[in-house]
Amino acid sequence: MTLARSIVLKTAALPPVKHLVRKSFLFRPLVRRFIAGDTLEEALVASEAILSRGLKVSLDILGENTASEKEALVAKATYIKMLERIAEMPLVKKWNAEHGDSPDLNRTGAGIEPINISIKLTQCGLDQGVEFAERNLRDVLETAKKFKNFVRVDMEASEYTERTMEMIGRVFQDYKNTGTVLQTYLYRNDDDVEKVISWQARVRLVKGAYLEPATVAFPEKADVDEAYIRQGKRLLDAGMYPAFATQDESIVKDLTAYAKAKGIDKSKFEFQMLYGIRRDLQEGLAADGYNVRIYVPFGDAWYPYFSRRLAERPANAFFIVKSLFKG
Ligand SMILES: Cc1cc2nc3c(=O)[nH]c(=O)nc-3n(C[C@H](O)[C@H](O)[C@H](O)COP(=O)(O)OP(=O)(O)OC[C@H]3O[C@@H](n4cnc5c(N)ncnc54)[C@H](O)[C@@H]3O)c2cc1C
């Protein structure tokens, strides 16, 4: 973790900064750049536009760490609603009619869904208990199965990694329409990559977005990038339709060159990028025939997600600091 990134994450967590950024209309345009809207309907409109450009979507309702079982049940109901509304989209209905019965749905690239959802276990109630969160996850997966859709379980801070891996390992035995996210900044990640390969589950590979101590994660960017390429190649070889979620152009180049050299078809993996970031790269890859999926976040609980995006691009955070001092 670079120093600038760590400073931005720590500053953003200070209550007065949080209060100012959340309340001030000055920052709305910057927030809107990264967040598709406050409501599911707004996010669906944004998703339609992305789909019409030949890209895929993963829809994410913002929010993490529920404080009660009641809050987690509300989040679960929203996930289910998202899956229901997605299934009503004309493009999805058409896709389902054409591909929905594919026997290897979601696993080898033969029938990859145009729009799925990403969820967080802390929003399913992980802080309220593993069994409770798992029941909620299973309910969401059952609905997704009915609609022939896929649910990606995001990876959160390292205190949740082991519980997330264990839960995915258990539910994957019953639901093949799920997969998780692995973070290359974690020292443990080579082992986790092997674990998901042994399960034959779909993986999204990311660098990792949380503030982690040097006891669990590489402090240097060069080590994180090196692990990304090593683990990315391993996942390409393993062939379970990996997703490379990065805006790092040099990593994209390395992995596409590797796939080409190994004769791995473009349909066998996808790139994923965040809404509002490197649209040029997103569209360039899609024009070259690669699968590209955009992570589309929506909802009013946007602050933690927004701070992580600022930390990745300190120039955005400096804009906020400058405005605070001016104001
Ligand atoms: C689809 C998707 C899903 C993700 N899911 C998770 C998850 O479940 N768990 C998790 O911990 N992390 C997740 N992340 C975040 C990830 O861990 C990184 O923090 C994030 O992708 C930035 O890293 P990078 O790979 O783009 O490389 P970086 O080295 O951070 O950035 C490479 C280049 O990308 C551009 N860029 C990157 N971020 C920004 C930004 N915020 N604003 C403007 N330009 C930017 C810049 O040009 C930068 O030079 C996800 C990322 C994506 C794309």
The ligand as an SDF file (V2000), in Angstrom:
LIG
                    3D

 53 58  0  0  0  0  0  0  0  0999 V2000
  -14.7500   -4.9940  -11.2940 C   0  0  0  0  0  0  0  0  0  0  0  0
  -13.9510   -4.7810  -10.0500 C   0  0  0  0  0  0  0  0  0  0  0  0
  -14.3400   -5.4080   -8.8920 C   0  0  0  0  0  0  0  0  0  0  0  0
  -13.5940   -5.2570   -7.7080 C   0  0  0  0  0  0  0  0  0  0  0  0
  -13.9190   -5.9670   -6.5980 N   0  0  0  0  0  0  0  0  0  0  0  0
  -13.1310   -5.9000   -5.4920 C   0  0  0  0  0  0  0  0  0  0  0  0
  -13.3520   -6.7120   -4.3580 C   0  0  0  0  0  0  0  0  0  0  0  0
  -14.2800   -7.5230   -4.2990 O   0  0  0  0  0  0  0  0  0  0  0  0
  -12.4950   -6.5720   -3.3050 N   0  0  0  0  0  0  0  0  0  0  0  0
  -11.4250   -5.7000   -3.3100 C   0  0  0  0  0  0  0  0  0  0  0  0
  -10.6810   -5.6390   -2.3300 O   0  0  0  0  0  0  0  0  0  0  0  0
  -11.2190   -4.9210   -4.3820 N   0  0  0  0  0  0  0  0  0  0  0  0
  -12.0250   -4.9950   -5.4580 C   0  0  0  0  0  0  0  0  0  0  0  0
  -11.7620   -4.1900   -6.5470 N   0  0  0  0  0  0  0  0  0  0  0  0
  -10.7680   -3.0880   -6.4370 C   0  0  0  0  0  0  0  0  0  0  0  0
   -9.3460   -3.5300   -6.7070 C   0  0  0  0  0  0  0  0  0  0  0  0
   -8.8890   -4.3160   -5.6380 O   0  0  0  0  0  0  0  0  0  0  0  0
   -8.4280   -2.3050   -6.9010 C   0  0  0  0  0  0  0  0  0  0  0  0
   -8.4400   -1.5340   -5.7410 O   0  0  0  0  0  0  0  0  0  0  0  0
   -8.8120   -1.4220   -8.0510 C   0  0  0  0  0  0  0  0  0  0  0  0
   -9.2160   -2.1640   -9.1570 O   0  0  0  0  0  0  0  0  0  0  0  0
   -7.6400   -0.5220   -8.5070 C   0  0  0  0  0  0  0  0  0  0  0  0
   -6.5740   -1.3140   -8.8840 O   0  0  0  0  0  0  0  0  0  0  0  0
   -6.1090   -1.5350  -10.4220 P   0  0  0  0  0  0  0  0  0  0  0  0
   -6.0070   -3.0100  -10.6000 O   0  0  0  0  0  0  0  0  0  0  0  0
   -7.0030   -0.8530  -11.3630 O   0  0  0  0  0  0  0  0  0  0  0  0
   -4.6210   -1.0020  -10.4180 O   0  0  0  0  0  0  0  0  0  0  0  0
   -3.9900    0.3920   -9.9490 P   0  0  0  0  0  0  0  0  0  0  0  0
   -2.5270    0.1420  -10.0190 O   0  0  0  0  0  0  0  0  0  0  0  0
   -4.5940    0.8640   -8.6840 O   0  0  0  0  0  0  0  0  0  0  0  0
   -4.4440    1.3590  -11.1060 O   0  0  0  0  0  0  0  0  0  0  0  0
   -4.0100    1.2070  -12.4540 C   0  0  0  0  0  0  0  0  0  0  0  0
   -4.5030    2.4010  -13.2670 C   0  0  0  0  0  0  0  0  0  0  0  0
   -5.9380    2.3740  -13.3200 O   0  0  0  0  0  0  0  0  0  0  0  0
   -6.4910    3.6730  -13.2190 C   0  0  0  0  0  0  0  0  0  0  0  0
   -7.2880    3.7590  -11.9730 N   0  0  0  0  0  0  0  0  0  0  0  0
   -7.3660    2.8240  -10.9970 C   0  0  0  0  0  0  0  0  0  0  0  0
   -8.2180    3.2110  -10.0330 N   0  0  0  0  0  0  0  0  0  0  0  0
   -8.6680    4.4280  -10.3970 C   0  0  0  0  0  0  0  0  0  0  0  0
   -9.5810    5.3660   -9.8010 C   0  0  0  0  0  0  0  0  0  0  0  0
  -10.1870    5.1040   -8.6510 N   0  0  0  0  0  0  0  0  0  0  0  0
   -9.8180    6.5420  -10.4530 N   0  0  0  0  0  0  0  0  0  0  0  0
   -9.2290    6.7950  -11.6320 C   0  0  0  0  0  0  0  0  0  0  0  0
   -8.3600    5.9480  -12.2460 N   0  0  0  0  0  0  0  0  0  0  0  0
   -8.0790    4.7910  -11.6390 C   0  0  0  0  0  0  0  0  0  0  0  0
   -5.3100    4.6240  -13.2150 C   0  0  0  0  0  0  0  0  0  0  0  0
   -5.0480    4.9680  -14.5470 O   0  0  0  0  0  0  0  0  0  0  0  0
   -4.2070    3.7640  -12.6430 C   0  0  0  0  0  0  0  0  0  0  0  0
   -2.9250    4.2100  -13.0190 O   0  0  0  0  0  0  0  0  0  0  0  0
  -12.4710   -4.3790   -7.7220 C   0  0  0  0  0  0  0  0  0  0  0  0
  -12.0720   -3.7720   -8.9060 C   0  0  0  0  0  0  0  0  0  0  0  0
  -12.7740   -3.9690  -10.0550 C   0  0  0  0  0  0  0  0  0  0  0  0
  -12.2810   -3.3330  -11.3230 C   0  0  0  0  0  0  0  0  0  0  0  0
  1  2  1  0
  2  3  1  0
  2 52  2  0
  3  4  2  0
  4  5  1  0
  4 50  1  0
  5  6  2  0
  6  7  1  0
  6 13  1  0
  7  8  2  0
  7  9  1  0
  9 10  1  0
 10 11  2  0
 10 12  1  0
 12 13  2  0
 13 14  1  0
 14 15  1  0
 14 50  1  0
 15 16  1  0
 16 17  1  0
 16 18  1  0
 18 19  1  0
 18 20  1  0
 20 21  1  0
 20 22  1  0
 22 23  1  0
 23 24  1  0
 24 25  2  0
 24 26  1  0
 24 27  1  0
 27 28  1  0
 28 29  2  0
 28 30  1  0
 28 31  1  0
 31 32  1  0
 32 33  1  0
 33 34  1  0
 33 48  1  0
 34 35  1  0
 35 36  1  0
 35 46  1  0
 36 37  1  0
 36 45  1  0
 37 38  2  0
 38 39  1  0
 39 40  1  0
 39 45  2  0
 40 41  1  0
 40 42  2  0
 42 43  1  0
 43 44  2  0
 44 45  1  0
 46 47  1  0
 46 48  1  0
 48 49  1  0
 50 51  2  0
 51 52  1  0
 52 53  1  0
M  END
$$$$
